[in-house]
Amino acid sequence: MEKKVRYPVGQQSFEVLRERDCLYVDKTQFIEMLLDEGSQ
């Protein structure tokens, strides 16, 4: 049986993400794009 992936919506604590075995997606590479193009 496959393990379900947990998405930590709104969770800011990396420690909690690790404790709860949640998925972490690093979106750092998008910061420059957001600064250059703005956000809607």
mmCIF entry with sequence, helices, sheets and N, C-alpha, C, O atoms, coordinates in Angstrom:
data_MODEL
# 
_entry.id   MODEL 
# 
_entity.id                         1 
_entity.type                       polymer 
_entity.pdbx_number_of_molecules   1 
# 
_entity_poly.entity_id                      1 
_entity_poly.type                           'polypeptide(L)' 
_entity_poly.nstd_linkage                   no 
_entity_poly.nstd_monomer                   no 
_entity_poly.pdbx_seq_one_letter_code       MEKKVRYPVGQQSFEVLRERDCLYVDKTQFIEMLLDEGSQ 
_entity_poly.pdbx_seq_one_letter_code_can   MEKKVRYPVGQQSFEVLRERDCLYVDKTQFIEMLLDEGSQ 
_entity_poly.pdbx_strand_id                 A 
# 
loop_
_entity_poly_seq.entity_id 
_entity_poly_seq.num 
_entity_poly_seq.mon_id 
_entity_poly_seq.hetero 
1 1  MET n 
1 2  GLU n 
1 3  LYS n 
1 4  LYS n 
1 5  VAL n 
1 6  ARG n 
1 7  TYR n 
1 8  PRO n 
1 9  VAL n 
1 10 GLY n 
1 11 GLN n 
1 12 GLN n 
1 13 SER n 
1 14 PHE n 
1 15 GLU n 
1 16 VAL n 
1 17 LEU n 
1 18 ARG n 
1 19 GLU n 
1 20 ARG n 
1 21 ASP n 
1 22 CYS n 
1 23 LEU n 
1 24 TYR n 
1 25 VAL n 
1 26 ASP n 
1 27 LYS n 
1 28 THR n 
1 29 GLN n 
1 30 PHE n 
1 31 ILE n 
1 32 GLU n 
1 33 MET n 
1 34 LEU n 
1 35 LEU n 
1 36 ASP n 
1 37 GLU n 
1 38 GLY n 
1 39 SER n 
1 40 GLN n 
# 
_struct_asym.id          A 
_struct_asym.entity_id   1 
# 
loop_
_struct_conf.conf_type_id 
_struct_conf.id 
_struct_conf.pdbx_PDB_helix_id 
_struct_conf.beg_label_comp_id 
_struct_conf.beg_label_asym_id 
_struct_conf.beg_label_seq_id 
_struct_conf.pdbx_beg_PDB_ins_code 
_struct_conf.end_label_comp_id 
_struct_conf.end_label_asym_id 
_struct_conf.end_label_seq_id 
_struct_conf.pdbx_end_PDB_ins_code 
_struct_conf.beg_auth_comp_id 
_struct_conf.beg_auth_asym_id 
_struct_conf.beg_auth_seq_id 
_struct_conf.end_auth_comp_id 
_struct_conf.end_auth_asym_id 
_struct_conf.end_auth_seq_id 
_struct_conf.pdbx_PDB_helix_class 
_struct_conf.details 
_struct_conf.pdbx_PDB_helix_length 
HELX_P HELX_P1 AA1 PHE A 14 ? GLU A 19 ? PHE A 14 GLU A 19 1 ? 6 
HELX_P HELX_P2 AA2 THR A 28 ? PHE A 30 ? THR A 28 PHE A 30 5 ? 3 
HELX_P HELX_P3 AA3 ILE A 31 ? GLU A 37 ? ILE A 31 GLU A 37 1 ? 7 
# 
_struct_conf_type.id          HELX_P 
_struct_conf_type.criteria    ? 
_struct_conf_type.reference   ? 
# 
loop_
_atom_site.group_PDB 
_atom_site.id 
_atom_site.type_symbol 
_atom_site.label_atom_id 
_atom_site.label_alt_id 
_atom_site.label_comp_id 
_atom_site.label_asym_id 
_atom_site.label_entity_id 
_atom_site.label_seq_id 
_atom_site.pdbx_PDB_ins_code 
_atom_site.Cartn_x 
_atom_site.Cartn_y 
_atom_site.Cartn_z 
_atom_site.occupancy 
_atom_site.B_iso_or_equiv 
_atom_site.pdbx_formal_charge 
_atom_site.auth_seq_id 
_atom_site.auth_comp_id 
_atom_site.auth_asym_id 
_atom_site.auth_atom_id 
_atom_site.pdbx_PDB_model_num 
ATOM 1   N N  . MET A 1 1  ? 0.839  -1.180 0.000   1.00 0.00 ? 1  MET A N  1 
ATOM 2   C CA . MET A 1 1  ? 0.000  0.000  0.000   1.00 0.00 ? 1  MET A CA 1 
ATOM 3   C C  . MET A 1 1  ? 0.885  1.245  0.000   1.00 0.00 ? 1  MET A C  1 
ATOM 4   O O  . MET A 1 1  ? 1.865  1.320  0.741   1.00 0.00 ? 1  MET A O  1 
ATOM 5   N N  . GLU A 1 2  ? 0.534  2.209  -0.828  1.00 0.00 ? 2  GLU A N  1 
ATOM 6   C CA . GLU A 1 2  ? 1.326  3.434  -0.926  1.00 0.00 ? 2  GLU A CA 1 
ATOM 7   C C  . GLU A 1 2  ? 1.060  4.361  0.251   1.00 0.00 ? 2  GLU A C  1 
ATOM 8   O O  . GLU A 1 2  ? -0.051 4.436  0.776   1.00 0.00 ? 2  GLU A O  1 
ATOM 9   N N  . LYS A 1 3  ? 2.111  5.060  0.644   1.00 0.00 ? 3  LYS A N  1 
ATOM 10  C CA . LYS A 1 3  ? 1.996  6.034  1.717   1.00 0.00 ? 3  LYS A CA 1 
ATOM 11  C C  . LYS A 1 3  ? 1.418  7.328  1.154   1.00 0.00 ? 3  LYS A C  1 
ATOM 12  O O  . LYS A 1 3  ? 1.852  7.783  0.096   1.00 0.00 ? 3  LYS A O  1 
ATOM 13  N N  . LYS A 1 4  ? 0.457  7.922  1.834   1.00 0.00 ? 4  LYS A N  1 
ATOM 14  C CA . LYS A 1 4  ? -0.134 9.176  1.379   1.00 0.00 ? 4  LYS A CA 1 
ATOM 15  C C  . LYS A 1 4  ? 0.818  10.329 1.661   1.00 0.00 ? 4  LYS A C  1 
ATOM 16  O O  . LYS A 1 4  ? 1.492  10.360 2.690   1.00 0.00 ? 4  LYS A O  1 
ATOM 17  N N  . VAL A 1 5  ? 0.862  11.269 0.738   1.00 0.00 ? 5  VAL A N  1 
ATOM 18  C CA . VAL A 1 5  ? 1.700  12.454 0.889   1.00 0.00 ? 5  VAL A CA 1 
ATOM 19  C C  . VAL A 1 5  ? 0.901  13.495 1.657   1.00 0.00 ? 5  VAL A C  1 
ATOM 20  O O  . VAL A 1 5  ? -0.266 13.747 1.356   1.00 0.00 ? 5  VAL A O  1 
ATOM 21  N N  . ARG A 1 6  ? 1.542  14.096 2.652   1.00 0.00 ? 6  ARG A N  1 
ATOM 22  C CA . ARG A 1 6  ? 0.896  15.151 3.441   1.00 0.00 ? 6  ARG A CA 1 
ATOM 23  C C  . ARG A 1 6  ? 1.399  16.501 2.946   1.00 0.00 ? 6  ARG A C  1 
ATOM 24  O O  . ARG A 1 6  ? 2.605  16.737 2.875   1.00 0.00 ? 6  ARG A O  1 
ATOM 25  N N  . TYR A 1 7  ? 0.468  17.379 2.606   1.00 0.00 ? 7  TYR A N  1 
ATOM 26  C CA . TYR A 1 7  ? 0.795  18.733 2.159   1.00 0.00 ? 7  TYR A CA 1 
ATOM 27  C C  . TYR A 1 7  ? 0.515  19.704 3.301   1.00 0.00 ? 7  TYR A C  1 
ATOM 28  O O  . TYR A 1 7  ? -0.639 19.856 3.703   1.00 0.00 ? 7  TYR A O  1 
ATOM 29  N N  . PRO A 1 8  ? 1.539  20.361 3.831   1.00 0.00 ? 8  PRO A N  1 
ATOM 30  C CA . PRO A 1 8  ? 1.379  21.210 5.008   1.00 0.00 ? 8  PRO A CA 1 
ATOM 31  C C  . PRO A 1 8  ? 0.924  22.626 4.647   1.00 0.00 ? 8  PRO A C  1 
ATOM 32  O O  . PRO A 1 8  ? 1.700  23.572 4.778   1.00 0.00 ? 8  PRO A O  1 
ATOM 33  N N  . VAL A 1 9  ? -0.286 22.779 4.209   1.00 0.00 ? 9  VAL A N  1 
ATOM 34  C CA . VAL A 1 9  ? -0.799 24.086 3.800   1.00 0.00 ? 9  VAL A CA 1 
ATOM 35  C C  . VAL A 1 9  ? -0.821 25.039 4.995   1.00 0.00 ? 9  VAL A C  1 
ATOM 36  O O  . VAL A 1 9  ? -1.445 24.755 6.017   1.00 0.00 ? 9  VAL A O  1 
ATOM 37  N N  . GLY A 1 10 ? -0.141 26.159 4.854   1.00 0.00 ? 10 GLY A N  1 
ATOM 38  C CA . GLY A 1 10 ? -0.111 27.178 5.896   1.00 0.00 ? 10 GLY A CA 1 
ATOM 39  C C  . GLY A 1 10 ? 0.878  26.928 7.015   1.00 0.00 ? 10 GLY A C  1 
ATOM 40  O O  . GLY A 1 10 ? 1.011  27.764 7.909   1.00 0.00 ? 10 GLY A O  1 
ATOM 41  N N  . GLN A 1 11 ? 1.570  25.814 6.993   1.00 0.00 ? 11 GLN A N  1 
ATOM 42  C CA . GLN A 1 11 ? 2.534  25.494 8.052   1.00 0.00 ? 11 GLN A CA 1 
ATOM 43  C C  . GLN A 1 11 ? 3.868  26.177 7.754   1.00 0.00 ? 11 GLN A C  1 
ATOM 44  O O  . GLN A 1 11 ? 4.415  26.023 6.662   1.00 0.00 ? 11 GLN A O  1 
ATOM 45  N N  . GLN A 1 12 ? 4.386  26.923 8.715   1.00 0.00 ? 12 GLN A N  1 
ATOM 46  C CA . GLN A 1 12 ? 5.613  27.679 8.509   1.00 0.00 ? 12 GLN A CA 1 
ATOM 47  C C  . GLN A 1 12 ? 6.827  27.078 9.216   1.00 0.00 ? 12 GLN A C  1 
ATOM 48  O O  . GLN A 1 12 ? 7.960  27.470 8.936   1.00 0.00 ? 12 GLN A O  1 
ATOM 49  N N  . SER A 1 13 ? 6.607  26.153 10.106  1.00 0.00 ? 13 SER A N  1 
ATOM 50  C CA . SER A 1 13 ? 7.690  25.597 10.908  1.00 0.00 ? 13 SER A CA 1 
ATOM 51  C C  . SER A 1 13 ? 8.290  24.362 10.231  1.00 0.00 ? 13 SER A C  1 
ATOM 52  O O  . SER A 1 13 ? 7.617  23.346 10.057  1.00 0.00 ? 13 SER A O  1 
ATOM 53  N N  . PHE A 1 14 ? 9.567  24.468 9.854   1.00 0.00 ? 14 PHE A N  1 
ATOM 54  C CA . PHE A 1 14 ? 10.235 23.334 9.232   1.00 0.00 ? 14 PHE A CA 1 
ATOM 55  C C  . PHE A 1 14 ? 10.311 22.159 10.203  1.00 0.00 ? 14 PHE A C  1 
ATOM 56  O O  . PHE A 1 14 ? 10.231 20.999 9.798   1.00 0.00 ? 14 PHE A O  1 
ATOM 57  N N  . GLU A 1 15 ? 10.466 22.471 11.486  1.00 0.00 ? 15 GLU A N  1 
ATOM 58  C CA . GLU A 1 15 ? 10.521 21.411 12.500  1.00 0.00 ? 15 GLU A CA 1 
ATOM 59  C C  . GLU A 1 15 ? 9.223  20.593 12.503  1.00 0.00 ? 15 GLU A C  1 
ATOM 60  O O  . GLU A 1 15 ? 9.262  19.364 12.574  1.00 0.00 ? 15 GLU A O  1 
ATOM 61  N N  . VAL A 1 16 ? 8.086  21.272 12.427  1.00 0.00 ? 16 VAL A N  1 
ATOM 62  C CA . VAL A 1 16 ? 6.791  20.582 12.407  1.00 0.00 ? 16 VAL A CA 1 
ATOM 63  C C  . VAL A 1 16 ? 6.656  19.753 11.130  1.00 0.00 ? 16 VAL A C  1 
ATOM 64  O O  . VAL A 1 16 ? 6.137  18.638 11.168  1.00 0.00 ? 16 VAL A O  1 
ATOM 65  N N  . LEU A 1 17 ? 7.115  20.286 10.012  1.00 0.00 ? 17 LEU A N  1 
ATOM 66  C CA . LEU A 1 17 ? 7.062  19.538 8.755   1.00 0.00 ? 17 LEU A CA 1 
ATOM 67  C C  . LEU A 1 17 ? 7.812  18.221 8.880   1.00 0.00 ? 17 LEU A C  1 
ATOM 68  O O  . LEU A 1 17 ? 7.334  17.185 8.418   1.00 0.00 ? 17 LEU A O  1 
ATOM 69  N N  . ARG A 1 18 ? 8.980  18.254 9.498   1.00 0.00 ? 18 ARG A N  1 
ATOM 70  C CA . ARG A 1 18 ? 9.784  17.048 9.675   1.00 0.00 ? 18 ARG A CA 1 
ATOM 71  C C  . ARG A 1 18 ? 9.112  16.076 10.642  1.00 0.00 ? 18 ARG A C  1 
ATOM 72  O O  . ARG A 1 18 ? 9.089  14.869 10.403  1.00 0.00 ? 18 ARG A O  1 
ATOM 73  N N  . GLU A 1 19 ? 8.569  16.607 11.730  1.00 0.00 ? 19 GLU A N  1 
ATOM 74  C CA . GLU A 1 19 ? 7.917  15.750 12.730  1.00 0.00 ? 19 GLU A CA 1 
ATOM 75  C C  . GLU A 1 19 ? 6.707  15.025 12.150  1.00 0.00 ? 19 GLU A C  1 
ATOM 76  O O  . GLU A 1 19 ? 6.456  13.865 12.477  1.00 0.00 ? 19 GLU A O  1 
ATOM 77  N N  . ARG A 1 20 ? 5.963  15.711 11.292  1.00 0.00 ? 20 ARG A N  1 
ATOM 78  C CA . ARG A 1 20 ? 4.733  15.146 10.718  1.00 0.00 ? 20 ARG A CA 1 
ATOM 79  C C  . ARG A 1 20 ? 4.983  14.433 9.386   1.00 0.00 ? 20 ARG A C  1 
ATOM 80  O O  . ARG A 1 20 ? 4.046  13.952 8.748   1.00 0.00 ? 20 ARG A O  1 
ATOM 81  N N  . ASP A 1 21 ? 6.252  14.369 8.973   1.00 0.00 ? 21 ASP A N  1 
ATOM 82  C CA . ASP A 1 21 ? 6.630  13.696 7.725   1.00 0.00 ? 21 ASP A CA 1 
ATOM 83  C C  . ASP A 1 21 ? 5.873  14.261 6.524   1.00 0.00 ? 21 ASP A C  1 
ATOM 84  O O  . ASP A 1 21 ? 5.339  13.514 5.703   1.00 0.00 ? 21 ASP A O  1 
ATOM 85  N N  . CYS A 1 22 ? 5.838  15.585 6.435   1.00 0.00 ? 22 CYS A N  1 
ATOM 86  C CA . CYS A 1 22 ? 5.134  16.276 5.352   1.00 0.00 ? 22 CYS A CA 1 
ATOM 87  C C  . CYS A 1 22 ? 6.070  16.525 4.167   1.00 0.00 ? 22 CYS A C  1 
ATOM 88  O O  . CYS A 1 22 ? 7.293  16.487 4.304   1.00 0.00 ? 22 CYS A O  1 
ATOM 89  N N  . LEU A 1 23 ? 5.479  16.775 3.022   1.00 0.00 ? 23 LEU A N  1 
ATOM 90  C CA . LEU A 1 23 ? 6.224  17.114 1.823   1.00 0.00 ? 23 LEU A CA 1 
ATOM 91  C C  . LEU A 1 23 ? 6.681  18.563 1.917   1.00 0.00 ? 23 LEU A C  1 
ATOM 92  O O  . LEU A 1 23 ? 5.903  19.439 2.295   1.00 0.00 ? 23 LEU A O  1 
ATOM 93  N N  . TYR A 1 24 ? 7.932  18.815 1.575   1.00 0.00 ? 24 TYR A N  1 
ATOM 94  C CA . TYR A 1 24 ? 8.469  20.174 1.552   1.00 0.00 ? 24 TYR A CA 1 
ATOM 95  C C  . TYR A 1 24 ? 8.901  20.484 0.131   1.00 0.00 ? 24 TYR A C  1 
ATOM 96  O O  . TYR A 1 24 ? 9.658  19.721 -0.471  1.00 0.00 ? 24 TYR A O  1 
ATOM 97  N N  . VAL A 1 25 ? 8.424  21.600 -0.410  1.00 0.00 ? 25 VAL A N  1 
ATOM 98  C CA . VAL A 1 25 ? 8.789  22.016 -1.757  1.00 0.00 ? 25 VAL A CA 1 
ATOM 99  C C  . VAL A 1 25 ? 9.515  23.352 -1.647  1.00 0.00 ? 25 VAL A C  1 
ATOM 100 O O  . VAL A 1 25 ? 8.942  24.350 -1.211  1.00 0.00 ? 25 VAL A O  1 
ATOM 101 N N  . ASP A 1 26 ? 10.776 23.354 -2.047  1.00 0.00 ? 26 ASP A N  1 
ATOM 102 C CA . ASP A 1 26 ? 11.577 24.571 -1.994  1.00 0.00 ? 26 ASP A CA 1 
ATOM 103 C C  . ASP A 1 26 ? 11.282 25.403 -3.246  1.00 0.00 ? 26 ASP A C  1 
ATOM 104 O O  . ASP A 1 26 ? 11.583 24.984 -4.363  1.00 0.00 ? 26 ASP A O  1 
ATOM 105 N N  . LYS A 1 27 ? 10.693 26.583 -3.046  1.00 0.00 ? 27 LYS A N  1 
ATOM 106 C CA . LYS A 1 27 ? 10.331 27.455 -4.167  1.00 0.00 ? 27 LYS A CA 1 
ATOM 107 C C  . LYS A 1 27 ? 11.215 28.699 -4.224  1.00 0.00 ? 27 LYS A C  1 
ATOM 108 O O  . LYS A 1 27 ? 10.836 29.724 -4.791  1.00 0.00 ? 27 LYS A O  1 
ATOM 109 N N  . THR A 1 28 ? 12.401 28.587 -3.626  1.00 0.00 ? 28 THR A N  1 
ATOM 110 C CA . THR A 1 28 ? 13.323 29.717 -3.569  1.00 0.00 ? 28 THR A CA 1 
ATOM 111 C C  . THR A 1 28 ? 13.645 30.260 -4.957  1.00 0.00 ? 28 THR A C  1 
ATOM 112 O O  . THR A 1 28 ? 13.793 31.470 -5.131  1.00 0.00 ? 28 THR A O  1 
ATOM 113 N N  . GLN A 1 29 ? 13.752 29.385 -5.933  1.00 0.00 ? 29 GLN A N  1 
ATOM 114 C CA . GLN A 1 29 ? 14.132 29.811 -7.281  1.00 0.00 ? 29 GLN A CA 1 
ATOM 115 C C  . GLN A 1 29 ? 13.108 30.765 -7.905  1.00 0.00 ? 29 GLN A C  1 
ATOM 116 O O  . GLN A 1 29 ? 13.427 31.458 -8.871  1.00 0.00 ? 29 GLN A O  1 
ATOM 117 N N  . PHE A 1 30 ? 11.903 30.809 -7.376  1.00 0.00 ? 30 PHE A N  1 
ATOM 118 C CA . PHE A 1 30 ? 10.861 31.657 -7.939  1.00 0.00 ? 30 PHE A CA 1 
ATOM 119 C C  . PHE A 1 30 ? 10.855 33.073 -7.363  1.00 0.00 ? 30 PHE A C  1 
ATOM 120 O O  . PHE A 1 30 ? 10.122 33.931 -7.854  1.00 0.00 ? 30 PHE A O  1 
ATOM 121 N N  . ILE A 1 31 ? 11.651 33.328 -6.339  1.00 0.00 ? 31 ILE A N  1 
ATOM 122 C CA . ILE A 1 31 ? 11.664 34.656 -5.699  1.00 0.00 ? 31 ILE A CA 1 
ATOM 123 C C  . ILE A 1 31 ? 12.079 35.719 -6.703  1.00 0.00 ? 31 ILE A C  1 
ATOM 124 O O  . ILE A 1 31 ? 11.422 36.755 -6.802  1.00 0.00 ? 31 ILE A O  1 
ATOM 125 N N  . GLU A 1 32 ? 13.143 35.493 -7.444  1.00 0.00 ? 32 GLU A N  1 
ATOM 126 C CA . GLU A 1 32 ? 13.615 36.481 -8.413  1.00 0.00 ? 32 GLU A CA 1 
ATOM 127 C C  . GLU A 1 32 ? 12.549 36.751 -9.466  1.00 0.00 ? 32 GLU A C  1 
ATOM 128 O O  . GLU A 1 32 ? 12.339 37.903 -9.844  1.00 0.00 ? 32 GLU A O  1 
ATOM 129 N N  . MET A 1 33 ? 11.875 35.715 -9.947  1.00 0.00 ? 33 MET A N  1 
ATOM 130 C CA . MET A 1 33 ? 10.828 35.894 -10.941 1.00 0.00 ? 33 MET A CA 1 
ATOM 131 C C  . MET A 1 33 ? 9.681  36.739 -10.383 1.00 0.00 ? 33 MET A C  1 
ATOM 132 O O  . MET A 1 33 ? 9.169  37.619 -11.076 1.00 0.00 ? 33 MET A O  1 
ATOM 133 N N  . LEU A 1 34 ? 9.282  36.484 -9.162  1.00 0.00 ? 34 LEU A N  1 
ATOM 134 C CA . LEU A 1 34 ? 8.204  37.262 -8.552  1.00 0.00 ? 34 LEU A CA 1 
ATOM 135 C C  . LEU A 1 34 ? 8.603  38.730 -8.378  1.00 0.00 ? 34 LEU A C  1 
ATOM 136 O O  . LEU A 1 34 ? 7.790  39.633 -8.570  1.00 0.00 ? 34 LEU A O  1 
ATOM 137 N N  . LEU A 1 35 ? 9.865  38.949 -8.012  1.00 0.00 ? 35 LEU A N  1 
ATOM 138 C CA . LEU A 1 35 ? 10.343 40.323 -7.838  1.00 0.00 ? 35 LEU A CA 1 
ATOM 139 C C  . LEU A 1 35 ? 10.401 41.071 -9.173  1.00 0.00 ? 35 LEU A C  1 
ATOM 140 O O  . LEU A 1 35 ? 10.085 42.258 -9.243  1.00 0.00 ? 35 LEU A O  1 
ATOM 141 N N  . ASP A 1 36 ? 10.810 40.361 -10.231 1.00 0.00 ? 36 ASP A N  1 
ATOM 142 C CA . ASP A 1 36 ? 10.937 40.982 -11.546 1.00 0.00 ? 36 ASP A CA 1 
ATOM 143 C C  . ASP A 1 36 ? 9.583  41.189 -12.222 1.00 0.00 ? 36 ASP A C  1 
ATOM 144 O O  . ASP A 1 36 ? 9.329  42.244 -12.803 1.00 0.00 ? 36 ASP A O  1 
ATOM 145 N N  . GLU A 1 37 ? 8.722  40.186 -12.145 1.00 0.00 ? 37 GLU A N  1 
ATOM 146 C CA . GLU A 1 37 ? 7.451  40.222 -12.887 1.00 0.00 ? 37 GLU A CA 1 
ATOM 147 C C  . GLU A 1 37 ? 6.261  40.636 -12.040 1.00 0.00 ? 37 GLU A C  1 
ATOM 148 O O  . GLU A 1 37 ? 5.213  40.993 -12.577 1.00 0.00 ? 37 GLU A O  1 
ATOM 149 N N  . GLY A 1 38 ? 6.406  40.594 -10.746 1.00 0.00 ? 38 GLY A N  1 
ATOM 150 C CA . GLY A 1 38 ? 5.283  40.915 -9.856  1.00 0.00 ? 38 GLY A CA 1 
ATOM 151 C C  . GLY A 1 38 ? 4.362  39.739 -9.685  1.00 0.00 ? 38 GLY A C  1 
ATOM 152 O O  . GLY A 1 38 ? 4.570  38.676 -10.272 1.00 0.00 ? 38 GLY A O  1 
ATOM 153 N N  . SER A 1 39 ? 3.351  39.933 -8.885  1.00 0.00 ? 39 SER A N  1 
ATOM 154 C CA . SER A 1 39 ? 2.401  38.889 -8.578  1.00 0.00 ? 39 SER A CA 1 
ATOM 155 C C  . SER A 1 39 ? 0.994  39.416 -8.819  1.00 0.00 ? 39 SER A C  1 
ATOM 156 O O  . SER A 1 39 ? 0.745  40.616 -8.696  1.00 0.00 ? 39 SER A O  1 
ATOM 157 N N  . GLN A 1 40 ? 0.078  38.522 -9.161  1.00 0.00 ? 40 GLN A N  1 
ATOM 158 C CA . GLN A 1 40 ? -1.306 38.965 -9.416  1.00 0.00 ? 40 GLN A CA 1 
ATOM 159 C C  . GLN A 1 40 ? -2.216 38.518 -8.318  1.00 0.00 ? 40 GLN A C  1 
ATOM 160 O O  . GLN A 1 40 ? -3.415 38.797 -8.358  1.00 0.00 ? 40 GLN A O  1 
# 
